[in-house]
């Protein structure tokens, strides 16, 4: 199956390229598929005519997003909406990754899919807007919410801690956050399983944690 993957060098995209080697993969980075220019994406998707689109790219700098609201919404909200509309035109599914930041963190139990979102910052608000744009497009889609993604590549909490442990004698880290660190390889493996299930006719579209 021909699969277009956005975010070529990102943590999840790199693992997807390993997990989905049995497929014809078109993994596109920012130069070829720039989510900061949402209007440019439709033409590329319609030209390439994939059988599945996986959006593994995002503006993930949470603090920086507060100063880059317009850019964060272009990448995290407008671009997924354009991708979803193109998928609807082609009659193909879209697999889109989202985040636990769509919630406010006030619940004292694990969040479930039908909990009401309430993002506290620009990053979470832009990702929630992206979810809603995908859902409103009418294309078959899976939205997978994940959290604290880490891998051997890129910028993530694990690698930051490893680096700081080599540089400092003492670390100061916030102690009021609870999360579920998620290896990018696990996300890619789960994605591969979902694609296999879809090919076998087991198609449960929607949002999943």
Secondary structure, 3 states (H helix, E strand, C coil): CEEEEECCCCHHHHHHHHHCCCCEEEEECCCCCCCCCHHHHHHHHHHHCCCEEEECCCCCCHHHHCCCHHHHHHHHHHHHHHHHHHHHHHCCEEEEEEEHHHCCCCCCCCCCCCCCCCCCCHHHHHHHHHHHHHHHCCCCEEEEEECCEECCCCCCHHHHHHHHHHHCCCCCCCCCCCCCCEEHHHHHHHHHHHHHHHHCCCCCCEEEC
